[in-house]
Amino acid sequence: MGIKGIAVTSRVMAFPERRPRRLRTTPAMRRLVAETRLSVDDLVAPFFVKEGLDAPEPVLSMPGVAQHTIESVTLEAKALVALGVPSIILFGVPLVKDERGSGADRADGIVQTAVRAIRDAVGDSLVIMTDDCLDEFTDHGHCGLLRPDGSVDNDATLERYASIAISQADAGADVIGPSGMMDGQVGAIRAALDSSGHADTAILSYAVKYASALYGPFRDAAECAPKFGDRRGYQMDAGNAREALEEAALDVEEGADMLMVKPAVAYLDVITALRNSFDIPVAAYHVSGEYSMIKAAAERGWIDGDAVALEHLLAIKRAGADFILTYLAREVAEVLNA
Ligand code: PBG
């Protein structure tokens, strides 16, 4: 077929032989050729557990998320097992905060108590991860111990992280997730675990954690917004990608078993860069702000929240993540199992 008076020389122009649309004709065909798949096996569900609560307390900036009691988090854990979700990560909110974050490494601390209760209820059917950080436990809200001038003391903080790791492993955590971005934290925690009989406890390093405005709702949930200043002195600048590889390489050298990038959707290139440079599992944290943006727009009817949720999580996998920490875990698992 040609336009009147003009000879058509290329058949491809008029009748393309390569037709990618042939592989999009039916749902079954699209399933067959899918390059990336999202499965319940990819999900890690984060939970907030608060000391001294009588009933779960909804987090207003995270619709569908609550601060849990030991009982309610245990019920959630059982529900996730039934859905086939393989893992959870726990964040604790203590009743009392002080400058050292003393509640973080108590044998009867809120995280340690929750780990024991959940383990009792579900045995080995869930990989139980714990966040190893101080900001939820310090009265100043920073991720480490402070010097008199208000700056975070890296090396003094490492001793606290090591002690927290031991107490969490003693309680039965399978994986310790250091999230404070102190230099040397993975090495310090590995040494502490090894010398306390926890050689089999793994470390998921929040190796690449950006100083992100997307953590806002989490700070409501964990009651851990810094009382002064910000976290730019220890978390990474949003524009830096080469530095991510440096951070990850150091953590691998220090003994990290798995690496994590955080947040996720705004940092897909960084996930891909880590994937291409390292062979150990790479995780991504779809953080509170990413979750709440979807929920807020969906609530207003501006987007289809379920569809956007699946699209985001699939994109994170396409970028190269092996698994995803996400507040969407339970609802997405329900959709995937339907
Ligand atoms: C620090 C920690 C934070 C998050 C996970 N671990 C907050 C911060 O660095 O300010 C944020 C996760 C989220 O936003 O969902 N312990």
Boltz pocket constraint, residues with backbone or C-beta under 6 A from the ligand:
constraints:
  - pocket:
      binder: B
      contacts: [[A, 131], [A, 133], [A, 134], [A, 135], [A, 136], [A, 143], [A, 179], [A, 180], [A, 214], [A, 215], [A, 216], [A, 217], [A, 218], [A, 219], [A, 224], [A, 231], [A, 286], [A, 287], [A, 288], [A, 289]]
      max_distance: 6.0
